[in-house]
């Protein structure tokens, strides 16, 4: 009851704030209400509808997710930016260029400022009056795990037994100490163990040339102490390392992750200035290299050094290059990774990662089809699905638990199903139908029972799976739900799809059904 009341009050407040913001901006124009209310009413209605839908989907009106000043800032700003972006997109699609930019942007900015003030006031009130350990437990439940928490959990999953320091080649230890100091060397040795021997190469390099110029043809272990953020041709570099290692040989490397970089920059400057600096850093380091038209400008400004690399991308690049992740650990100001060579490098899924991706999925008759989606994960994430399953397995609903591959914007897109829109291409091409079993990756397909595997490939996969109608909690439940749907579909195809479609829509709209 309290949750519903909170949402109703938040919804009413949001509508009032947006309306007042619109009226305030309109009142500043020369002809005021008489001239702008009739001409901009359609814009306001579209903005209000998107504003409310995205706010609900993104948790801006979710009591359990508004738990701190930071959560208010994130929920309000992200929701409002997306709503404004969608509104601008609709204006562009329908060629509605006559709307005043002052009114469009002014309404959004004033509404955002008011929401932040009210939201922070609410948090200040709650923090001043509530000191309840049960409430703190709820906060921890909703709080996303940090990168440090996830790595601490991952560290040691594939780690070999520790060995005494006396078994480690002292010459190698000395080389590491000279490059990065005694403390760092001790931490590295603790991570690598006694796999270090006279067939070990210790480097601090960013060039493929230095790897290929190593005197031996093959090594048991290659340690590169230079951050991979500074390596311009990183895929080529890792492939060169692969070629220099014996099968089951090891690579040790380090990276400053995206989250570490953000934390470092925000601590480097005082409040307010730090976020202004980070905003421009975000544009230069993360936006410019992604766009074909600005990629050259990015290399002129940065020379390709100190690139922003997420943990998921670092692990994914290693996996694509033929390595299996053995362990991870934060040492000093970097994430250190030990990986074992187990195969030759895998082919890359294209030269660049655009906004839309084509994912290989198992379709009818077991054929591999390309399923189109908006990219919601960090680059190279598709190569670490096995590793993620090994670490975290599946959560309730059949998705991966603690899936660190998903970007911040990707999580929002998934909540409002925006990432699914390109699947309409598959519908028009005839690869998929509207309702049907979910198109699965090879790894996820292998988790299914043999009977279900053989049954489900007799049918086209669907955009809306039976999951949303039955809402099963685990993999066994998902398989039972699909078999139930297929049994009904065999008897009455049209009636079954019609019933499952509307039942799924009901659960999604009124019961907040989500494929988490």
Backbone torsions as a table, in degrees:
resi	resn	phi	psi	omega
1	UNK	NA	-41.4	179.7
2	UNK	-65.2	-37.9	179.8
3	UNK	-64.1	-45.3	179.4
4	UNK	-63.2	-42.1	179.8
5	UNK	-62.8	-42.5	178.9
6	UNK	-60.5	-42.9	-178.6
7	UNK	-67.6	-40.3	180.0
8	UNK	-64.1	-45.6	179.5
9	UNK	-64.0	-43.4	179.5
10	UNK	-63.3	-40.6	179.7
11	UNK	-64.0	-45.8	179.6
12	UNK	-63.2	-43.0	179.5
13	UNK	-63.6	-39.3	-179.3
14	UNK	-64.1	-43.0	179.2
15	UNK	-64.0	-42.9	179.9
16	UNK	-64.1	-44.6	-179.6
17	UNK	-61.6	-45.4	-178.7
18	UNK	-64.6	-41.6	179.4
19	UNK	-64.2	-46.8	179.4
20	UNK	-61.8	-40.5	179.7
21	UNK	-62.0	-43.4	178.7
22	UNK	-61.6	-45.4	-178.2
23	UNK	-67.5	-37.4	178.7
24	UNK	-62.8	-45.2	-179.3
25	UNK	-66.8	-41.9	179.1
26	UNK	-61.2	-37.4	-177.6
27	UNK	-65.7	-18.8	179.6
28	UNK	-83.4	-12.2	-178.7
29	UNK	-79.2	154.3	-176.0
30	UNK	-56.0	-47.6	-178.0
31	UNK	-89.0	-1.5	174.4
32	UNK	51.3	-139.3	-171.4
33	UNK	-65.6	-37.5	-175.4
34	UNK	-62.3	-36.6	-176.5
35	UNK	-89.3	-32.3	-170.2
36	UNK	-104.1	-24.6	179.5
37	UNK	-62.1	-48.1	179.6
38	UNK	-64.5	-39.7	-174.1
39	UNK	-78.6	-23.2	-175.6
40	UNK	-112.6	8.0	-178.8
41	UNK	-66.0	-38.0	179.5
42	UNK	-64.6	-40.9	176.4
43	UNK	-59.7	-45.1	-177.5
44	UNK	-64.2	-40.5	179.7
45	UNK	-63.5	-45.1	179.1
46	UNK	-62.3	-44.5	179.3
47	UNK	-63.2	-42.5	-178.3
48	UNK	-63.7	-42.5	-180.0
49	UNK	-63.7	-49.2	179.0
50	UNK	-64.7	-38.8	179.4
51	UNK	-57.0	-46.3	-177.0
52	UNK	-72.1	-46.0	-178.0
53	UNK	-60.7	-48.0	-177.5
54	UNK	-70.4	-34.8	176.6
55	UNK	-62.2	-41.7	177.9
56	UNK	-67.1	-43.3	-177.4
57	UNK	-69.5	-33.1	-174.9
58	UNK	-89.8	-1.3	175.8
59	UNK	86.6	13.4	-179.9
60	UNK	-67.3	-23.5	179.2
61	UNK	-112.4	22.4	-178.8
62	UNK	-100.5	115.1	-174.8
63	UNK	-58.2	-38.8	-177.4
64	UNK	-71.5	-16.3	-177.8
65	UNK	-102.9	-11.0	175.4
66	UNK	-98.3	86.8	-170.4
67	UNK	-124.9	-5.2	-178.2
68	UNK	-157.1	169.1	177.7
69	UNK	-61.7	-39.1	178.9
70	UNK	-64.5	-39.7	-179.6
71	UNK	-67.8	-35.1	175.9
72	UNK	-63.2	-47.4	179.9
73	UNK	-58.9	-47.2	-177.7
74	UNK	-65.1	-50.0	-176.3
75	UNK	-64.4	-43.3	-177.1
76	UNK	-68.7	-52.7	-175.3
77	UNK	-65.0	-46.6	-178.3
78	UNK	-64.1	-42.9	179.7
79	UNK	-63.0	-45.4	-175.6
80	UNK	-71.0	-36.4	177.5
81	UNK	-64.7	-42.5	179.4
82	UNK	-65.4	-43.9	179.6
83	UNK	-61.2	-44.1	179.0
84	UNK	-66.0	-37.5	179.3
85	UNK	-64.6	-44.2	178.5
86	UNK	-63.5	-39.7	178.5
87	UNK	-63.1	-44.2	177.8
88	UNK	-62.9	-37.6	178.4
89	UNK	-63.9	-42.5	178.0
90	UNK	-64.0	-40.3	177.9
91	UNK	-62.1	-38.4	179.2
92	UNK	-69.4	-43.5	-178.3
93	UNK	-61.2	-42.4	-176.8
94	UNK	-93.3	8.6	175.6
95	UNK	57.2	40.4	178.3
96	UNK	-94.3	80.6	-172.9
97	UNK	-95.3	-3.2	-173.2
98	UNK	-84.6	-6.7	-178.9
99	UNK	-67.7	141.3	-179.7
100	UNK	-69.6	126.6	178.3
101	UNK	-66.0	-30.7	177.7
102	UNK	-62.4	-42.8	-179.7
103	UNK	-70.9	-42.4	-178.6
104	UNK	-61.6	-54.6	-177.4
105	UNK	-74.8	-38.0	-179.1
106	UNK	-62.0	-42.3	178.1
107	UNK	-59.6	-46.7	-178.8
108	UNK	-65.9	-42.6	-177.7
109	UNK	-67.0	-45.2	179.9
110	UNK	-65.4	-43.1	178.9
111	UNK	-62.2	-41.4	178.9
112	UNK	-63.3	-44.2	179.8
113	UNK	-62.1	-44.1	179.3
114	UNK	-64.9	-41.5	179.0
115	UNK	-63.3	-40.4	178.2
116	UNK	-64.1	-43.6	179.3
117	UNK	-61.8	-46.4	-179.9
118	UNK	-67.7	-42.3	179.6
119	UNK	-62.7	-44.4	178.8
120	UNK	-67.5	-34.2	175.0
121	UNK	-63.6	-40.0	178.0
122	UNK	-63.4	-44.5	180.0
123	UNK	-64.5	-41.6	178.5
124	UNK	-60.8	-40.7	178.1
125	UNK	-63.6	-46.2	-178.8
126	UNK	-64.9	-39.1	-179.4
127	UNK	-70.3	-27.6	-178.7
128	UNK	-81.4	-21.0	-173.3
129	UNK	-116.2	-17.9	-175.5
130	UNK	-112.4	119.9	173.9
131	UNK	-132.6	77.2	-172.7
132	UNK	-128.5	124.0	-178.1
133	UNK	-64.0	-29.1	177.7
134	UNK	-66.2	-38.3	177.7
135	UNK	-65.2	-37.9	178.5
136	UNK	-63.9	-36.1	177.3
137	UNK	-63.3	-37.9	178.3
138	UNK	-65.9	-39.0	178.5
139	UNK	-61.1	-45.6	-179.7
140	UNK	-63.4	-33.5	-179.2
141	UNK	-65.1	-41.8	-176.7
142	UNK	-84.0	-20.3	-176.5
143	UNK	-69.3	131.2	178.2
144	UNK	-69.6	137.1	-179.8
145	UNK	-67.4	140.2	179.7
146	UNK	-76.1	166.0	178.0
147	UNK	-61.3	-36.0	179.8
148	UNK	-65.7	-39.8	177.8
149	UNK	-63.0	-43.9	-177.3
150	UNK	-67.6	-39.7	179.4
151	UNK	-69.8	-37.6	177.3
152	UNK	-60.9	-37.1	177.8
153	UNK	-71.3	-36.9	-177.8
154	UNK	-75.1	-32.1	-174.0
155	UNK	-61.3	123.2	177.7
156	UNK	98.9	-3.5	179.4
157	UNK	-60.7	-44.5	178.5
158	UNK	-112.8	18.8	-172.9
159	UNK	-75.4	132.7	177.2
160	UNK	-73.8	163.7	179.0
161	UNK	-59.1	143.1	178.8
162	UNK	-70.3	153.7	-177.8
163	UNK	-131.1	157.6	179.3
164	UNK	-63.4	148.6	179.7
165	UNK	-61.9	-25.4	-175.9
166	UNK	-64.4	-21.7	-178.1
167	UNK	-83.9	-5.4	-175.1
168	UNK	-93.0	138.2	-179.1
169	UNK	-58.7	114.6	-176.0
170	UNK	-65.6	-28.1	179.3
171	UNK	-65.9	-39.1	178.1
172	UNK	-66.6	-41.6	178.8
173	UNK	-59.2	-42.1	179.9
174	UNK	-63.0	-39.9	178.8
175	UNK	-62.7	-42.3	-179.4
176	UNK	-67.1	-40.4	179.5
177	UNK	-61.9	-40.1	-180.0
178	UNK	-64.3	-33.0	-176.7
179	UNK	-82.7	-40.9	-171.1
180	UNK	-132.5	7.2	176.3
181	UNK	93.6	162.0	-174.3
182	UNK	-66.7	-41.8	-177.3
183	UNK	-64.9	-45.6	178.6
184	UNK	-63.6	-41.0	-179.7
185	UNK	-62.1	-41.9	179.6
186	UNK	-61.7	-41.6	179.6
187	UNK	-67.3	-38.9	179.0
188	UNK	-64.7	-45.3	-179.3
189	UNK	-63.6	-37.9	178.0
190	UNK	-61.8	-33.4	-178.1
191	UNK	-80.6	-38.7	-175.3
192	UNK	-84.0	-28.4	178.6
193	UNK	71.3	-157.3	-175.1
194	UNK	-87.6	18.0	175.7
195	UNK	-72.2	-14.0	177.9
196	UNK	-75.2	126.4	179.3
197	UNK	-145.7	-164.5	-178.2
198	UNK	-72.9	-6.9	174.3
199	UNK	-102.2	35.3	178.2
200	UNK	-112.5	136.3	176.1
201	UNK	-113.1	128.3	177.4
202	UNK	-111.3	122.2	-178.1
203	UNK	-134.3	166.1	167.9
204	UNK	-139.3	82.7	-169.0
205	UNK	-138.0	161.6	177.0
206	UNK	-124.3	4.9	-172.9
207	UNK	-113.0	144.8	174.8
208	UNK	-65.0	-35.1	-178.4
209	UNK	-56.7	-44.8	-178.2
210	UNK	-66.1	-30.7	177.4
211	UNK	-71.4	-48.8	-177.7
212	UNK	-69.1	-19.4	-179.1
213	UNK	-88.5	0.9	177.2
214	UNK	-58.2	139.3	-171.7
215	UNK	-63.5	-37.0	-179.2
216	UNK	-80.9	154.5	174.0
217	UNK	-74.6	-38.4	-177.7
218	UNK	-136.7	148.1	178.7
219	UNK	-129.1	157.9	173.6
220	UNK	-86.9	-29.4	-175.2
221	UNK	-150.6	132.0	172.8
222	UNK	-121.3	123.3	179.1
223	UNK	-111.9	119.0	176.0
224	UNK	-114.0	114.2	-174.3
225	UNK	-88.9	-3.8	178.4
226	UNK	-86.7	138.7	179.2
227	UNK	-58.6	136.6	178.6
228	UNK	-71.0	-10.8	177.1
229	UNK	-60.1	-26.2	-176.3
230	UNK	-94.0	1.0	-178.3
231	UNK	-89.8	115.2	-175.3
232	UNK	-70.3	-48.9	-179.7
233	UNK	-100.4	69.9	-170.7
234	UNK	-64.9	-41.5	179.3
235	UNK	-62.6	-43.8	178.0
236	UNK	-63.9	-37.9	179.7
237	UNK	-62.2	-47.3	-179.0
238	UNK	-67.8	-34.7	175.9
239	UNK	-65.4	-36.6	177.1
240	UNK	-65.2	-41.4	176.6
241	UNK	-61.4	-42.9	178.4
242	UNK	-56.6	-42.5	-177.6
243	UNK	-68.3	-21.4	-178.3
244	UNK	-94.3	-3.5	-178.5
245	UNK	-104.5	142.0	168.9
246	UNK	-67.2	160.6	174.2
247	UNK	-59.4	135.8	-174.1
248	UNK	72.2	12.7	172.6
249	UNK	-74.9	166.8	-172.4
250	UNK	-119.9	148.9	172.3
251	UNK	-122.7	133.6	173.1
252	UNK	-116.6	126.0	179.5
253	UNK	-144.5	170.8	-179.2
254	UNK	-140.1	156.4	-176.8
255	UNK	-147.7	142.8	167.2
256	UNK	-89.4	112.3	-174.8
257	UNK	-73.7	164.8	178.2
258	UNK	-55.1	-44.3	-179.0
259	UNK	-67.6	-39.3	177.4
260	UNK	-63.6	-40.7	180.0
261	UNK	-62.6	-45.5	179.4
262	UNK	-61.1	-45.2	179.4
263	UNK	-60.6	-41.7	-179.7
264	UNK	-64.5	-44.6	-178.0
265	UNK	-68.1	-38.5	-179.4
266	UNK	-69.4	-29.3	177.3
267	UNK	-80.3	-21.4	-174.8
268	UNK	-72.0	-31.4	-176.1
269	UNK	-120.0	158.0	178.4
270	UNK	-67.4	162.4	180.0
271	UNK	-52.6	150.5	-177.1
272	UNK	76.6	-56.0	178.6
273	UNK	-62.2	-36.9	-177.8
274	UNK	-63.4	-38.9	179.8
275	UNK	-74.0	-32.0	175.3
276	UNK	-64.8	-44.5	177.9
277	UNK	-62.7	-43.8	-178.0
278	UNK	-64.5	-34.1	178.8
279	UNK	-60.2	-48.4	-179.9
280	UNK	-69.1	-35.3	176.1
281	UNK	-62.8	-39.3	178.6
282	UNK	-61.4	-44.9	-179.7
283	UNK	-62.5	-47.9	-175.2
284	UNK	-71.3	-45.7	-171.2
285	UNK	-86.9	-24.5	-173.6
286	UNK	-119.2	-26.4	179.8
287	UNK	-91.6	-49.9	-176.3
288	UNK	-57.0	-44.5	-178.6
289	UNK	-70.9	-13.3	-178.4
290	UNK	-86.4	-20.1	-176.6
291	UNK	-101.0	132.3	-177.8
292	UNK	-60.5	-36.8	-176.2
293	UNK	-73.6	-19.2	-176.9
294	UNK	-116.5	3.0	-176.6
295	UNK	-63.7	-39.9	178.9
296	UNK	-63.9	-40.1	177.6
297	UNK	-61.4	-39.4	178.2
298	UNK	-59.2	-45.3	-178.8
299	UNK	-70.7	-30.5	175.6
300	UNK	-66.0	-41.5	-177.2
301	UNK	-76.0	-35.2	-171.2
302	UNK	-115.6	-14.5	-173.8
303	UNK	58.0	21.1	176.0
304	UNK	76.4	6.2	-178.3
305	UNK	-93.8	160.8	177.3
306	UNK	54.3	45.3	179.7
307	UNK	-68.3	152.6	176.9
308	UNK	-85.2	120.8	-178.6
309	UNK	-130.5	124.8	176.8
310	UNK	-77.2	163.0	176.1
311	UNK	-58.6	-43.0	-178.8
312	UNK	-62.3	-41.5	-179.9
313	UNK	-66.5	-41.8	179.6
314	UNK	-60.6	-47.3	179.5
315	UNK	-66.2	-38.5	-179.6
316	UNK	-66.0	-40.5	178.2
317	UNK	-64.1	-40.2	177.4
318	UNK	-63.7	-43.2	-179.3
319	UNK	-65.1	-40.8	178.6
320	UNK	-64.7	-32.0	-178.5
321	UNK	-78.9	5.1	175.1
322	UNK	98.6	18.0	-178.1
323	UNK	-109.4	150.0	173.5
324	UNK	-109.3	126.9	-176.9
325	UNK	-67.8	126.5	179.5
326	UNK	-97.3	-46.3	-179.7
327	UNK	-162.5	158.9	177.1
328	UNK	-132.6	150.2	176.7
329	UNK	-162.3	137.6	173.8
330	UNK	-79.5	119.8	178.3
331	UNK	-125.1	117.4	-175.8
332	UNK	64.2	-124.9	-176.9
333	UNK	-106.2	17.7	-179.0
334	UNK	-134.6	161.2	171.9
335	UNK	-94.9	121.4	179.2
336	UNK	-99.5	139.6	-175.2
337	UNK	-130.0	132.4	171.3
338	UNK	-109.8	128.1	-177.6
339	UNK	-132.3	147.6	-179.1
340	UNK	-111.8	135.0	176.9
341	UNK	-71.3	127.9	178.2
342	UNK	-132.8	-7.2	178.5
343	UNK	-162.0	172.9	172.9
344	UNK	-73.4	160.8	179.0
345	UNK	-56.6	143.6	178.8
346	UNK	-88.2	155.8	177.5
347	UNK	-66.1	147.4	178.8
348	UNK	-82.2	146.7	176.6
349	UNK	-85.1	68.2	-178.5
350	UNK	89.0	167.0	-178.1
351	UNK	-84.3	-26.1	-179.1
352	UNK	-134.9	163.4	177.3
353	UNK	-110.6	104.0	-180.0
354	UNK	-88.2	-173.7	-178.8
355	UNK	-68.6	-31.1	178.3
356	UNK	-109.1	139.6	179.9
357	UNK	-125.8	155.8	175.3
358	UNK	-113.8	112.0	-175.8
359	UNK	-97.0	131.5	176.3
360	UNK	-71.7	122.0	-178.8
361	UNK	-134.1	156.1	-178.5
362	UNK	-85.0	119.9	-178.5
363	UNK	-107.1	-155.2	-178.3
364	UNK	-64.2	141.4	-178.8
365	UNK	62.5	19.9	177.4
366	UNK	77.1	6.2	-179.9
367	UNK	-73.1	146.0	177.4
368	UNK	-83.7	121.8	178.0
369	UNK	-115.0	156.4	175.6
370	UNK	-93.0	117.1	178.1
371	UNK	-100.3	122.7	-174.5
372	UNK	-90.5	133.5	177.7
373	UNK	-147.4	162.7	169.1
374	UNK	-77.2	141.5	-177.5
375	UNK	-71.0	123.0	178.7
376	UNK	-118.4	1.2	-178.7
377	UNK	-118.2	161.3	174.9
378	UNK	-64.7	152.9	177.8
379	UNK	-54.7	145.4	177.1
380	UNK	70.6	9.0	-179.1
381	UNK	-64.7	-26.7	-176.9
382	UNK	-65.8	-17.1	-177.0
383	UNK	-86.5	-7.4	-176.1
384	UNK	-116.9	24.0	179.3
385	UNK	-63.2	-41.4	178.1
386	UNK	-61.7	-43.2	-178.9
387	UNK	-64.5	-41.7	179.5
388	UNK	-63.7	-42.0	178.9
389	UNK	-64.5	-39.0	179.1
390	UNK	-63.7	-36.0	-178.4
391	UNK	-77.8	-49.0	-166.6
392	UNK	-120.3	-11.8	-178.4
393	UNK	57.4	-154.7	-176.5
394	UNK	-108.1	146.8	175.7
395	UNK	-98.5	179.2	177.1
396	UNK	-60.3	128.5	-176.8
397	UNK	104.8	-7.8	173.2
398	UNK	89.7	-0.1	177.3
399	UNK	-91.5	165.9	178.9
400	UNK	-70.6	135.8	176.5
401	UNK	-76.2	140.6	177.3
402	UNK	51.7	51.7	-176.8
403	UNK	-77.8	94.7	-177.0
404	UNK	-76.4	-2.8	-179.9
405	UNK	-75.3	-20.6	-174.2
406	UNK	-80.8	131.6	178.6
407	UNK	-76.6	167.3	178.9
408	UNK	-61.1	-47.7	179.0
409	UNK	-68.0	-34.5	179.2
410	UNK	-61.4	-37.7	179.0
411	UNK	-64.2	-37.9	178.5
412	UNK	-69.0	-44.9	178.8
413	UNK	-57.9	-39.6	-178.9
414	UNK	-67.5	-35.0	-179.1
415	UNK	-66.0	-31.8	-179.0
416	UNK	-106.5	12.5	176.4
417	UNK	60.6	20.1	-179.8
418	UNK	-65.5	-31.5	-178.5
419	UNK	-69.6	-16.7	-177.2
420	UNK	-84.9	-13.3	-174.3
421	UNK	-55.8	-41.9	179.6
422	UNK	-62.1	-14.4	178.0
423	UNK	-65.9	-14.9	174.2
424	UNK	-61.3	-26.7	175.4
425	UNK	-61.1	-43.6	178.2
426	UNK	-64.4	-34.6	178.6
427	UNK	-65.1	-45.5	-178.9
428	UNK	-70.6	-29.3	178.7
429	UNK	-79.0	-14.9	179.2
430	UNK	90.2	6.7	177.9
431	UNK	-74.3	-29.0	-175.9
432	UNK	-135.8	166.6	173.1
433	UNK	-121.7	174.6	-173.4
434	UNK	-65.6	-47.5	-179.9
435	UNK	-117.0	134.7	179.7
436	UNK	170.0	177.3	-179.9
437	UNK	-64.3	149.8	-175.5
438	UNK	-67.8	137.0	173.6
439	UNK	-71.3	125.0	-171.4
440	UNK	-108.5	150.5	170.5
441	UNK	-73.5	163.9	-179.9
442	UNK	-59.0	-42.8	-178.8
443	UNK	-63.8	-46.6	-178.3
444	UNK	-68.0	-37.3	178.6
445	UNK	-61.0	-38.0	-179.1
446	UNK	-67.9	-17.5	177.8
447	UNK	-77.4	-17.2	-177.5
448	UNK	-75.7	156.0	173.4
449	UNK	-66.5	151.0	-177.1
450	UNK	-56.9	-42.1	-178.5
451	UNK	-60.9	-43.6	-178.8
452	UNK	-70.4	-37.9	177.3
453	UNK	-56.6	-50.0	-176.7
454	UNK	-67.7	-30.9	-177.7
455	UNK	-76.2	-45.3	-170.6
456	UNK	-71.2	-25.3	-178.7
457	UNK	-79.5	1.1	174.9
458	UNK	-81.8	-6.7	-174.5
459	UNK	-127.0	156.6	172.1
460	UNK	-69.3	138.9	174.0
461	UNK	-70.4	163.9	-176.3
462	UNK	-123.7	160.6	176.6
463	UNK	-73.5	-42.3	178.5
464	UNK	-104.4	107.9	-177.4
465	UNK	-82.0	161.4	177.1
466	UNK	-63.3	-10.9	177.4
467	UNK	-51.8	-43.3	-175.2
468	UNK	-71.7	-19.8	177.4
469	UNK	-82.3	-39.2	-175.1
470	UNK	-101.5	-24.2	-178.1
471	UNK	49.8	57.5	177.7
472	UNK	-67.0	157.7	-173.5
473	UNK	-95.2	-25.1	-175.4
474	UNK	-142.2	-176.7	-175.9
475	UNK	-64.1	-40.1	177.7
476	UNK	-61.7	-41.0	178.3
477	UNK	-65.9	-37.1	178.0
478	UNK	-64.0	-42.9	179.3
479	UNK	-64.7	-42.0	178.3
480	UNK	-63.5	-39.2	178.9
481	UNK	-63.3	-42.2	-179.7
482	UNK	-67.8	-40.3	178.6
483	UNK	-64.9	-38.6	177.8
484	UNK	-62.6	-43.7	178.5
485	UNK	-63.4	-45.0	-177.7
486	UNK	-65.5	-36.8	176.2
487	UNK	-61.7	-44.4	179.5
488	UNK	-68.5	-37.7	-178.9
489	UNK	-64.9	-37.1	178.9
490	UNK	-61.3	-33.4	-177.5
491	UNK	-83.7	-46.0	-176.2
492	UNK	-140.3	83.7	-174.0
493	UNK	-57.3	-54.3	-175.1
494	UNK	-66.8	-46.5	-178.9
495	UNK	-62.0	-40.5	-178.7
496	UNK	-65.4	-46.4	-179.9
497	UNK	-64.9	-38.2	178.1
498	UNK	-61.8	-46.6	-178.5
499	UNK	-66.5	-43.7	-179.0
500	UNK	-67.7	-33.7	179.2
501	UNK	-63.0	-51.1	-175.9
502	UNK	-73.1	-32.5	175.5
503	UNK	-66.2	-39.5	177.5
504	UNK	-65.1	-43.8	179.0
505	UNK	-61.8	-39.7	178.7
506	UNK	-62.6	-46.1	-179.2
507	UNK	-65.9	-38.0	-179.6
508	UNK	-67.8	-43.8	-174.5
509	UNK	-79.9	-45.1	-171.7
510	UNK	-102.4	-21.6	-179.0
511	UNK	-113.6	10.5	175.5
512	UNK	55.7	38.0	179.7
513	UNK	-65.3	132.4	180.0
514	UNK	-139.0	143.6	171.1
515	UNK	-93.2	89.2	-170.0
516	UNK	-74.5	NA	NA
